[in-house]
């Protein structure tokens, strides 16, 4: 069983509650960072909490939900150590584990029905990183966190 941090903004709150119940029923440990209602909030705040939980080791994986999943993924990927992927189908969920070792899954609650979301999460949790040539590529991705962005100076 897996320790999983979950978070959502107002658009993802209802899906988060379903996901939380399902994960607990599957025997996982859940760290719910909020939000706790459909009152409007800012998705980066929850992406940061889940990203920090995963990167810092408080959770093994993270699941984030907002309207599209996109804002959550963009924000979570700013946290060092996070590899967040937006998935709207089971095949993408498997591939982002096998090839990208995605440790955070972002779901779009306005685009993905509850049952589909649960199938995506189940596939994502059940799929291992394939390693091999993909490990070299993931290492390169993580190396981008140290990138010197001043090397291509304007002018
Ligand atoms: C909130 O309206 C919406 O912008 C948010 O849930 C998410 O879709 C952002 O990426």
Backbone and ligand atoms as CSV (ligand in chain L), in Angstrom:
chain,resi,resn,atom,element,x,y,z
A,1,UNK,N,N,0.839,-1.191,0.000
A,1,UNK,CA,C,0.000,0.000,0.000
A,1,UNK,C,C,0.881,1.250,0.000
A,2,UNK,N,N,0.307,2.344,-0.408
A,2,UNK,CA,C,1.114,3.533,-0.697
A,2,UNK,C,C,0.622,4.729,0.118
A,3,UNK,N,N,1.550,5.555,0.550
A,3,UNK,CA,C,1.190,6.822,1.195
A,3,UNK,C,C,1.016,7.872,0.105
A,4,UNK,N,N,-0.177,8.418,0.002
A,4,UNK,CA,C,-0.515,9.292,-1.112
A,4,UNK,C,C,-1.025,10.638,-0.594
A,5,UNK,N,N,-0.382,11.712,-1.041
A,5,UNK,CA,C,-0.859,13.061,-0.728
A,5,UNK,C,C,-1.852,13.477,-1.799
A,6,UNK,N,N,-2.966,14.043,-1.392
A,6,UNK,CA,C,-3.954,14.507,-2.368
A,6,UNK,C,C,-4.296,15.962,-2.076
A,7,UNK,N,N,-4.606,16.685,-3.160
A,7,UNK,CA,C,-4.982,18.082,-3.006
A,7,UNK,C,C,-5.813,18.533,-4.191
A,8,UNK,N,N,-6.613,19.559,-3.962
A,8,UNK,CA,C,-7.488,20.068,-5.011
A,8,UNK,C,C,-7.818,21.527,-4.749
A,9,UNK,N,N,-8.194,22.223,-5.812
A,9,UNK,CA,C,-8.806,23.537,-5.629
A,9,UNK,C,C,-10.322,23.350,-5.609
A,10,UNK,N,N,-11.059,24.444,-5.693
A,10,UNK,CA,C,-12.531,24.368,-5.618
A,10,UNK,C,C,-13.104,23.524,-6.750
A,11,UNK,N,N,-12.484,23.597,-7.941
A,11,UNK,CA,C,-12.996,22.843,-9.094
A,11,UNK,C,C,-12.758,21.348,-8.940
A,12,UNK,N,N,-11.741,21.000,-8.177
A,12,UNK,CA,C,-11.418,19.584,-8.001
A,12,UNK,C,C,-11.895,19.000,-6.689
A,13,UNK,N,N,-12.508,19.834,-5.845
A,13,UNK,CA,C,-12.855,19.389,-4.486
A,13,UNK,C,C,-13.757,18.153,-4.480
A,14,UNK,N,N,-14.820,18.167,-5.252
A,14,UNK,CA,C,-15.776,17.045,-5.221
A,14,UNK,C,C,-15.107,15.758,-5.681
A,15,UNK,N,N,-14.295,15.853,-6.735
A,15,UNK,CA,C,-13.565,14.659,-7.191
A,15,UNK,C,C,-12.580,14.206,-6.116
A,16,UNK,N,N,-11.923,15.154,-5.467
A,16,UNK,CA,C,-10.966,14.779,-4.413
A,16,UNK,C,C,-11.640,13.964,-3.312
A,17,UNK,N,N,-12.838,14.343,-2.943
A,17,UNK,CA,C,-13.527,13.603,-1.878
A,17,UNK,C,C,-13.792,12.161,-2.319
A,18,UNK,N,N,-14.194,11.982,-3.584
A,18,UNK,CA,C,-14.395,10.623,-4.104
A,18,UNK,C,C,-13.086,9.848,-4.147
A,19,UNK,N,N,-12.051,10.516,-4.616
A,19,UNK,CA,C,-10.737,9.869,-4.719
A,19,UNK,C,C,-10.237,9.464,-3.336
A,20,UNK,N,N,-10.427,10.345,-2.378
A,20,UNK,CA,C,-9.983,10.051,-1.004
A,20,UNK,C,C,-10.678,8.792,-0.470
A,21,UNK,N,N,-11.990,8.725,-0.614
A,21,UNK,CA,C,-12.744,7.556,-0.131
A,21,UNK,C,C,-12.262,6.286,-0.810
A,22,UNK,N,N,-12.047,6.386,-2.109
A,22,UNK,CA,C,-11.624,5.211,-2.882
A,22,UNK,C,C,-10.232,4.751,-2.464
A,23,UNK,N,N,-9.311,5.695,-2.314
A,23,UNK,CA,C,-7.943,5.333,-1.912
A,23,UNK,C,C,-7.935,4.681,-0.533
A,24,UNK,N,N,-8.701,5.233,0.389
A,24,UNK,CA,C,-8.769,4.657,1.741
A,24,UNK,C,C,-9.366,3.253,1.690
A,25,UNK,N,N,-10.402,3.074,0.861
A,25,UNK,CA,C,-11.028,1.753,0.729
A,25,UNK,C,C,-10.065,0.729,0.134
A,26,UNK,N,N,-9.120,1.229,-0.684
A,26,UNK,CA,C,-8.105,0.340,-1.275
A,26,UNK,C,C,-6.985,0.018,-0.292
A,27,UNK,N,N,-7.001,0.671,0.863
A,27,UNK,CA,C,-6.000,0.392,1.887
A,27,UNK,C,C,-4.812,1.330,1.893
A,28,UNK,N,N,-4.860,2.372,1.069
A,28,UNK,CA,C,-3.752,3.330,1.033
A,28,UNK,C,C,-3.833,4.299,2.213
A,29,UNK,N,N,-2.700,4.895,2.528
A,29,UNK,CA,C,-2.661,5.978,3.513
A,29,UNK,C,C,-2.801,7.292,2.748
A,30,UNK,N,N,-3.708,8.160,3.219
A,30,UNK,CA,C,-3.982,9.401,2.492
A,30,UNK,C,C,-3.643,10.608,3.357
A,31,UNK,N,N,-2.861,11.520,2.771
A,31,UNK,CA,C,-2.583,12.813,3.388
A,31,UNK,C,C,-3.339,13.857,2.563
A,32,UNK,N,N,-4.440,14.360,3.109
A,32,UNK,CA,C,-5.298,15.306,2.392
A,32,UNK,C,C,-4.905,16.723,2.792
A,33,UNK,N,N,-4.348,17.488,1.834
A,33,UNK,CA,C,-3.881,18.850,2.132
A,33,UNK,C,C,-4.961,19.894,1.858
A,34,UNK,N,N,-6.154,19.464,1.462
A,34,UNK,CA,C,-7.235,20.401,1.143
A,34,UNK,C,C,-7.392,20.571,-0.357
A,35,UNK,N,N,-8.265,21.416,-0.743
A,35,UNK,CA,C,-9.112,22.312,-0.009
A,35,UNK,C,C,-10.281,21.546,0.626
A,36,UNK,N,N,-11.067,22.216,1.435
A,36,UNK,CA,C,-12.100,21.510,2.179
A,36,UNK,C,C,-13.515,21.936,1.822
A,37,UNK,N,N,-13.670,22.669,0.707
A,37,UNK,CA,C,-15.011,23.057,0.257
A,37,UNK,C,C,-14.924,23.504,-1.204
A,38,UNK,N,N,-16.053,23.911,-1.750
A,38,UNK,CA,C,-16.054,24.434,-3.118
A,38,UNK,C,C,-15.871,25.949,-3.161
A,39,UNK,N,N,-15.514,26.546,-2.039
A,39,UNK,CA,C,-15.191,27.979,-2.037
A,39,UNK,C,C,-13.928,28.212,-2.866
A,40,UNK,N,N,-13.909,29.303,-3.599
A,40,UNK,CA,C,-12.808,29.568,-4.518
A,40,UNK,C,C,-11.465,29.720,-3.787
A,41,UNK,N,N,-10.463,28.988,-4.293
A,41,UNK,CA,C,-9.096,29.049,-3.761
A,41,UNK,C,C,-8.130,29.062,-4.949
A,42,UNK,N,N,-6.843,29.136,-4.664
A,42,UNK,CA,C,-5.825,29.203,-5.716
A,42,UNK,C,C,-5.077,27.876,-5.828
A,43,UNK,N,N,-5.140,27.266,-7.005
A,43,UNK,CA,C,-4.571,25.926,-7.177
A,43,UNK,C,C,-3.073,25.822,-6.853
A,44,UNK,N,N,-2.246,26.871,-7.076
A,44,UNK,CA,C,-0.814,26.678,-6.773
A,44,UNK,C,C,-0.544,26.381,-5.297
A,45,UNK,N,N,-1.413,26.874,-4.418
A,45,UNK,CA,C,-1.199,26.630,-2.979
A,45,UNK,C,C,-1.273,25.135,-2.664
A,46,UNK,N,N,-2.183,24.440,-3.321
A,46,UNK,CA,C,-2.374,23.003,-3.052
A,46,UNK,C,C,-1.370,22.163,-3.828
A,47,UNK,N,N,-1.010,22.633,-5.007
A,47,UNK,CA,C,0.040,21.952,-5.770
A,47,UNK,C,C,1.352,21.969,-4.986
A,48,UNK,N,N,1.635,23.104,-4.345
A,48,UNK,CA,C,2.873,23.221,-3.571
A,48,UNK,C,C,2.852,22.269,-2.374
A,49,UNK,N,N,1.725,22.192,-1.685
A,49,UNK,CA,C,1.641,21.320,-0.497
A,49,UNK,C,C,1.831,19.851,-0.879
A,50,UNK,N,N,1.174,19.427,-1.939
A,50,UNK,CA,C,1.317,18.028,-2.374
A,50,UNK,C,C,2.726,17.789,-2.914
A,51,UNK,N,N,3.231,18.726,-3.693
A,51,UNK,CA,C,4.585,18.573,-4.237
A,51,UNK,C,C,5.623,18.470,-3.135
A,52,UNK,N,N,5.480,19.303,-2.121
A,52,UNK,CA,C,6.434,19.265,-1.002
A,52,UNK,C,C,6.306,17.961,-0.217
A,53,UNK,N,N,5.094,17.467,-0.077
A,53,UNK,CA,C,4.892,16.199,0.646
A,53,UNK,C,C,5.594,15.057,-0.082
A,54,UNK,N,N,5.495,15.050,-1.399
A,54,UNK,CA,C,6.117,13.977,-2.181
A,54,UNK,C,C,7.635,14.170,-2.223
A,55,UNK,N,N,8.062,15.369,-2.544
A,55,UNK,CA,C,9.494,15.618,-2.673
A,55,UNK,C,C,10.205,15.457,-1.341
A,56,UNK,N,N,9.546,15.842,-0.251
A,56,UNK,CA,C,10.141,15.764,1.071
A,56,UNK,C,C,10.041,14.399,1.725
A,57,UNK,N,N,9.259,13.496,1.134
A,57,UNK,CA,C,9.186,12.137,1.650
A,57,UNK,C,C,8.014,11.846,2.578
A,58,UNK,N,N,7.170,12.832,2.836
A,58,UNK,CA,C,5.992,12.583,3.685
A,58,UNK,C,C,4.992,11.676,2.968
A,59,UNK,N,N,5.027,11.687,1.638
A,59,UNK,CA,C,4.170,10.812,0.827
A,59,UNK,C,C,5.008,10.226,-0.302
A,60,UNK,N,N,4.603,9.031,-0.774
A,60,UNK,CA,C,5.327,8.399,-1.890
A,60,UNK,C,C,4.846,8.947,-3.235
A,61,UNK,N,N,3.568,9.237,-3.295
A,61,UNK,CA,C,2.968,9.749,-4.535
A,61,UNK,C,C,2.007,10.882,-4.186
A,62,UNK,N,N,1.632,11.652,-5.226
A,62,UNK,CA,C,0.656,12.716,-5.037
A,62,UNK,C,C,-0.378,12.714,-6.139
A,63,UNK,N,N,-1.596,13.081,-5.796
A,63,UNK,CA,C,-2.667,13.245,-6.782
A,63,UNK,C,C,-3.275,14.625,-6.587
A,64,UNK,N,N,-3.316,15.394,-7.675
A,64,UNK,CA,C,-3.833,16.760,-7.651
A,64,UNK,C,C,-5.012,16.885,-8.598
A,65,UNK,N,N,-6.010,17.651,-8.203
A,65,UNK,CA,C,-7.202,17.832,-9.017
A,65,UNK,C,C,-7.594,19.307,-9.067
A,66,UNK,N,N,-7.768,19.793,-10.289
A,66,UNK,CA,C,-8.327,21.126,-10.487
A,66,UNK,C,C,-9.280,21.011,-11.678
A,67,UNK,N,N,-9.647,22.115,-12.300
A,67,UNK,CA,C,-10.593,22.029,-13.403
A,67,UNK,C,C,-10.066,21.216,-14.561
A,68,UNK,N,N,-8.826,21.502,-14.929
A,68,UNK,CA,C,-8.213,20.838,-16.081
A,68,UNK,C,C,-7.074,19.895,-15.716
A,69,UNK,N,N,-6.512,20.069,-14.540
A,69,UNK,CA,C,-5.281,19.360,-14.156
A,69,UNK,C,C,-4.036,20.106,-14.602
A,70,UNK,N,N,-4.202,21.017,-15.537
A,70,UNK,CA,C,-3.037,21.674,-16.143
A,70,UNK,C,C,-2.348,22.630,-15.174
A,71,UNK,N,N,-3.128,23.492,-14.549
A,71,UNK,CA,C,-2.529,24.434,-13.601
A,71,UNK,C,C,-1.827,23.716,-12.464
A,72,UNK,N,N,-2.454,22.667,-11.975
A,72,UNK,CA,C,-1.840,21.884,-10.890
A,72,UNK,C,C,-0.499,21.299,-11.333
A,73,UNK,N,N,-0.449,20.749,-12.534
A,73,UNK,CA,C,0.793,20.143,-13.016
A,73,UNK,C,C,1.872,21.202,-13.221
A,74,UNK,N,N,1.498,22.324,-13.812
A,74,UNK,CA,C,2.480,23.399,-14.024
A,74,UNK,C,C,3.070,23.835,-12.691
A,75,UNK,N,N,2.204,24.030,-11.706
A,75,UNK,CA,C,2.666,24.509,-10.398
A,75,UNK,C,C,3.491,23.433,-9.683
A,76,UNK,N,N,3.003,22.207,-9.673
A,76,UNK,CA,C,3.705,21.141,-8.945
A,76,UNK,C,C,5.093,20.899,-9.525
A,77,UNK,N,N,5.225,21.052,-10.838
A,77,UNK,CA,C,6.530,20.818,-11.469
A,77,UNK,C,C,7.569,21.885,-11.125
A,78,UNK,N,N,7.146,22.943,-10.444
A,78,UNK,CA,C,8.110,23.939,-9.941
A,78,UNK,C,C,8.768,23.488,-8.640
A,79,UNK,N,N,8.218,22.471,-8.005
A,79,UNK,CA,C,8.794,21.965,-6.755
A,79,UNK,C,C,9.902,20.971,-7.104
A,80,UNK,N,N,11.127,21.209,-6.640
A,80,UNK,CA,C,12.220,20.284,-6.963
A,80,UNK,C,C,11.874,18.847,-6.584
A,81,UNK,N,N,12.171,17.942,-7.489
A,81,UNK,CA,C,11.921,16.523,-7.225
A,81,UNK,C,C,10.584,16.028,-7.732
A,82,UNK,N,N,9.719,16.957,-8.140
A,82,UNK,CA,C,8.391,16.552,-8.613
A,82,UNK,C,C,8.411,16.313,-10.120
A,83,UNK,N,N,7.767,15.230,-10.529
A,83,UNK,CA,C,7.499,14.958,-11.937
A,83,UNK,C,C,5.996,14.736,-12.043
A,84,UNK,N,N,5.288,15.813,-12.358
A,84,UNK,CA,C,3.823,15.760,-12.396
A,84,UNK,C,C,3.340,15.629,-13.836
A,85,UNK,N,N,2.337,14.769,-14.042
A,85,UNK,CA,C,1.775,14.546,-15.376
A,85,UNK,C,C,0.261,14.672,-15.328
A,86,UNK,N,N,-0.294,15.389,-16.303
A,86,UNK,CA,C,-1.745,15.454,-16.464
A,86,UNK,C,C,-2.176,14.247,-17.287
A,87,UNK,N,N,-3.141,13.495,-16.788
A,87,UNK,CA,C,-3.625,12.334,-17.532
A,87,UNK,C,C,-5.152,12.353,-17.617
A,88,UNK,N,N,-5.642,12.113,-18.833
A,88,UNK,CA,C,-7.078,12.019,-19.053
A,88,UNK,C,C,-7.498,10.643,-19.520
A,89,UNK,N,N,-6.524,9.723,-19.576
A,89,UNK,CA,C,-6.831,8.362,-20.021
A,89,UNK,C,C,-5.861,7.397,-19.362
A,90,UNK,N,N,-6.246,6.122,-19.355
A,90,UNK,CA,C,-5.475,5.081,-18.668
A,90,UNK,C,C,-4.122,4.853,-19.348
A,91,UNK,N,N,-4.089,4.899,-20.664
A,91,UNK,CA,C,-2.822,4.657,-21.370
A,91,UNK,C,C,-1.775,5.696,-20.976
A,92,UNK,N,N,-2.165,6.949,-20.897
A,92,UNK,CA,C,-1.224,7.997,-20.486
A,92,UNK,C,C,-0.762,7.784,-19.058
A,93,UNK,N,N,-1.666,7.338,-18.210
A,93,UNK,CA,C,-1.312,7.082,-16.809
A,93,UNK,C,C,-0.238,5.997,-16.718
A,94,UNK,N,N,-0.373,4.949,-17.521
A,94,UNK,CA,C,0.631,3.878,-17.500
A,94,UNK,C,C,1.967,4.378,-18.041
A,95,UNK,N,N,1.910,5.088,-19.154
A,95,UNK,CA,C,3.148,5.530,-19.811
A,95,UNK,C,C,3.898,6.551,-18.952
A,96,UNK,N,N,3.168,7.424,-18.271
A,96,UNK,CA,C,3.884,8.429,-17.462
A,96,UNK,C,C,4.559,7.792,-16.263
A,97,UNK,N,N,4.153,6.605,-15.883
A,97,UNK,CA,C,4.880,5.846,-14.861
A,97,UNK,C,C,6.043,5.086,-15.510
A,98,UNK,N,N,5.784,4.361,-16.582
A,98,UNK,CA,C,6.815,3.525,-17.201
A,98,UNK,C,C,7.970,4.366,-17.744
A,99,UNK,N,N,7.653,5.454,-18.414
A,99,UNK,CA,C,8.681,6.228,-19.104
A,99,UNK,C,C,9.183,7.432,-18.307
A,100,UNK,N,N,8.300,8.075,-17.579
A,100,UNK,CA,C,8.646,9.355,-16.943
A,100,UNK,C,C,8.781,9.267,-15.423
A,101,UNK,N,N,8.456,8.124,-14.860
A,101,UNK,CA,C,8.495,7.948,-13.394
A,101,UNK,C,C,7.739,9.083,-12.697
A,102,UNK,N,N,6.585,9.427,-13.244
A,102,UNK,CA,C,5.784,10.526,-12.678
A,102,UNK,C,C,5.390,10.190,-11.242
A,103,UNK,N,N,5.745,11.093,-10.330
A,103,UNK,CA,C,5.410,10.847,-8.923
A,103,UNK,C,C,4.204,11.659,-8.461
A,104,UNK,N,N,3.682,12.494,-9.343
A,104,UNK,CA,C,2.445,13.233,-9.076
A,104,UNK,C,C,1.548,13.116,-10.304
A,105,UNK,N,N,0.277,12.814,-10.050
A,105,UNK,CA,C,-0.737,12.708,-11.105
A,105,UNK,C,C,-1.694,13.889,-10.973
A,106,UNK,N,N,-1.945,14.579,-12.084
A,106,UNK,CA,C,-2.894,15.686,-12.079
A,106,UNK,C,C,-4.106,15.306,-12.920
A,107,UNK,N,N,-5.286,15.543,-12.362
A,107,UNK,CA,C,-6.536,15.194,-13.036
A,107,UNK,C,C,-7.396,16.434,-13.232
A,108,UNK,N,N,-8.104,16.466,-14.349
A,108,UNK,CA,C,-9.015,17.564,-14.646
A,108,UNK,C,C,-10.440,17.172,-14.292
A,109,UNK,N,N,-10.952,17.737,-13.227
A,109,UNK,CA,C,-12.275,17.338,-12.733
A,109,UNK,C,C,-13.403,17.794,-13.653
A,110,UNK,N,N,-13.142,18.824,-14.471
A,110,UNK,CA,C,-14.172,19.291,-15.397
A,110,UNK,C,C,-14.134,18.519,-16.715
A,111,UNK,N,N,-13.125,17.668,-16.862
A,111,UNK,CA,C,-12.969,16.927,-18.117
A,111,UNK,C,C,-13.061,15.420,-17.922
A,112,UNK,N,N,-12.902,14.966,-16.674
A,112,UNK,CA,C,-12.796,13.536,-16.408
A,112,UNK,C,C,-13.854,13.112,-15.391
A,113,UNK,N,N,-14.678,12.169,-15.785
A,113,UNK,CA,C,-15.717,11.656,-14.878
A,113,UNK,C,C,-15.082,10.864,-13.742
A,114,UNK,N,N,-15.817,10.742,-12.651
A,114,UNK,CA,C,-15.323,10.057,-11.453
A,114,UNK,C,C,-14.795,8.654,-11.775
A,115,UNK,N,N,-15.585,7.831,-12.471
A,115,UNK,CA,C,-15.169,6.448,-12.728
A,115,UNK,C,C,-13.904,6.392,-13.567
A,116,UNK,N,N,-13.830,7.265,-14.552
A,116,UNK,CA,C,-12.625,7.335,-15.381
A,116,UNK,C,C,-11.430,7.775,-14.546
A,117,UNK,N,N,-11.646,8.740,-13.680
A,117,UNK,CA,C,-10.560,9.219,-12.819
A,117,UNK,C,C,-10.040,8.088,-11.938
A,118,UNK,N,N,-10.935,7.298,-11.388
A,118,UNK,CA,C,-10.507,6.197,-10.522
A,118,UNK,C,C,-9.751,5.134,-11.308
A,119,UNK,N,N,-10.173,4.881,-12.530
A,119,UNK,CA,C,-9.446,3.922,-13.374
A,119,UNK,C,C,-8.043,4.444,-13.703
A,120,UNK,N,N,-7.956,5.736,-13.947
A,120,UNK,CA,C,-6.657,6.354,-14.233
A,120,UNK,C,C,-5.734,6.223,-13.027
A,121,UNK,N,N,-6.265,6.526,-11.851
A,121,UNK,CA,C,-5.454,6.447,-10.629
A,121,UNK,C,C,-5.021,5.003,-10.376
A,122,UNK,N,N,-5.940,4.063,-10.556
A,122,UNK,CA,C,-5.612,2.648,-10.318
A,122,UNK,C,C,-4.470,2.201,-11.229
A,123,UNK,N,N,-4.548,2.556,-12.493
A,123,UNK,CA,C,-3.496,2.178,-13.445
A,123,UNK,C,C,-2.177,2.851,-13.082
A,124,UNK,N,N,-2.264,4.113,-12.707
A,124,UNK,CA,C,-1.066,4.892,-12.366
A,124,UNK,C,C,-0.372,4.315,-11.133
A,125,UNK,N,N,-1.142,3.922,-10.142
A,125,UNK,CA,C,-0.559,3.351,-8.925
A,125,UNK,C,C,0.015,1.954,-9.169
A,126,UNK,N,N,-0.562,1.236,-10.105
A,126,UNK,CA,C,-0.161,-0.164,-10.322
A,126,UNK,C,C,1.029,-0.308,-11.256
A,127,UNK,N,N,1.430,0.774,-11.896
A,127,UNK,CA,C,2.465,0.686,-12.936
A,127,UNK,C,C,3.813,1.148,-12.403
A,128,UNK,N,N,4.831,0.323,-12.636
A,128,UNK,CA,C,6.186,0.638,-12.173
A,128,UNK,C,C,6.964,1.401,-13.241
A,129,UNK,N,N,7.971,2.117,-12.803
A,129,UNK,CA,C,8.916,2.764,-13.708
A,129,UNK,C,C,9.720,1.676,-14.422
A,130,UNK,N,N,9.881,1.807,-15.737
A,130,UNK,CA,C,10.540,0.773,-16.522
A,130,UNK,C,C,12.060,0.840,-16.418
A,131,UNK,N,N,12.605,1.987,-16.027
A,131,UNK,CA,C,14.061,2.115,-15.917
A,131,UNK,C,C,14.736,2.023,-17.282
A,132,UNK,N,N,15.954,1.457,-17.303
A,132,UNK,CA,C,16.678,1.314,-18.575
A,132,UNK,C,C,16.934,2.653,-19.230
A,133,UNK,N,N,16.653,2.740,-20.528
A,133,UNK,CA,C,16.909,3.991,-21.251
A,133,UNK,C,C,16.087,5.139,-20.683
A,134,UNK,N,N,14.958,4.812,-20.078
A,134,UNK,CA,C,14.107,5.864,-19.510
A,134,UNK,C,C,14.747,6.488,-18.270
A,135,UNK,N,N,15.548,5.709,-17.554
A,135,UNK,CA,C,16.226,6.249,-16.366
A,135,UNK,C,C,17.202,7.357,-16.788
A,136,UNK,N,N,17.922,7.135,-17.868
A,136,UNK,CA,C,18.853,8.162,-18.358
A,136,UNK,C,C,18.107,9.449,-18.688
A,137,UNK,N,N,16.943,9.299,-19.304
A,137,UNK,CA,C,16.169,10.478,-19.711
A,137,UNK,C,C,15.572,11.203,-18.511
A,138,UNK,N,N,15.088,10.437,-17.554
A,138,UNK,CA,C,14.543,11.066,-16.345
A,138,UNK,C,C,15.655,11.793,-15.592
A,139,UNK,N,N,16.868,11.197,-15.575
A,139,UNK,CA,C,17.994,11.891,-14.931
A,139,UNK,C,C,18.265,13.218,-15.626
A,140,UNK,N,N,18.165,13.226,-16.947
A,140,UNK,CA,C,18.366,14.486,-17.679
A,140,UNK,C,C,17.280,15.492,-17.334
A,141,UNK,N,N,16.059,15.019,-17.224
A,141,UNK,CA,C,14.959,15.914,-16.841
A,141,UNK,C,C,15.246,16.530,-15.474
A,142,UNK,N,N,15.639,15.699,-14.525
A,142,UNK,CA,C,15.878,16.220,-13.180
A,142,UNK,C,C,17.082,17.160,-13.163
A,143,UNK,N,N,18.036,16.917,-14.056
A,143,UNK,CA,C,19.187,17.808,-14.162
A,143,UNK,C,C,18.804,19.203,-14.608
A,144,UNK,N,N,17.667,19.340,-15.269
A,144,UNK,CA,C,17.215,20.658,-15.720
A,144,UNK,C,C,16.892,21.575,-14.545
A,145,UNK,N,N,16.676,20.983,-13.361
A,145,UNK,CA,C,16.416,21.808,-12.175
A,145,UNK,C,C,17.633,22.664,-11.824
A,146,UNK,N,N,18.831,22.243,-12.286
A,146,UNK,CA,C,20.065,22.980,-11.975
A,146,UNK,C,C,20.451,23.918,-13.119
A,147,UNK,N,N,19.595,24.043,-14.097
A,147,UNK,CA,C,19.936,24.791,-15.316
A,147,UNK,C,C,20.294,26.245,-15.035
A,148,UNK,N,N,21.351,26.712,-15.693
A,148,UNK,CA,C,21.727,28.124,-15.620
A,148,UNK,C,C,21.020,28.843,-16.761
A,149,UNK,N,N,19.937,29.551,-16.439
A,149,UNK,CA,C,19.136,30.171,-17.499
A,149,UNK,C,C,19.769,31.491,-17.984
A,150,UNK,N,N,20.857,31.908,-17.386
A,150,UNK,CA,C,21.499,33.153,-17.826
A,150,UNK,C,C,22.453,32.918,-18.974
A,151,UNK,N,N,22.671,31.606,-19.347
A,151,UNK,CA,C,23.697,31.334,-20.357
A,151,UNK,C,C,23.300,31.789,-21.752
A,152,UNK,N,N,21.998,31.900,-22.023
A,152,UNK,CA,C,21.554,32.440,-23.307
A,152,UNK,C,C,21.086,33.870,-23.037
A,153,UNK,N,N,22.041,34.752,-22.967
A,153,UNK,CA,C,21.721,36.129,-22.612
A,153,UNK,C,C,21.135,36.884,-23.801
A,154,UNK,N,N,20.239,37.782,-23.529
A,154,UNK,CA,C,19.638,38.594,-24.593
A,154,UNK,C,C,20.712,39.440,-25.262
A,155,UNK,N,N,20.608,39.642,-26.570
A,155,UNK,CA,C,21.545,40.492,-27.292
A,155,UNK,C,C,22.788,39.718,-27.650
L,1,LIG,C1,C,-10.287,27.356,-11.682
L,1,LIG,O1,O,-11.368,28.016,-12.273
L,1,LIG,C2,C,-9.403,26.732,-12.756
L,1,LIG,O2,O,-8.648,27.727,-13.376
L,1,LIG,C3,C,-8.498,25.679,-12.151
L,1,LIG,O3,O,-9.270,24.722,-11.503
L,1,LIG,C4,C,-7.607,24.911,-13.105
L,1,LIG,O4,O,-8.351,24.385,-14.156
L,1,LIG,C5,C,-6.397,25.593,-13.550
L,1,LIG,O5,O,-5.573,25.032,-14.270
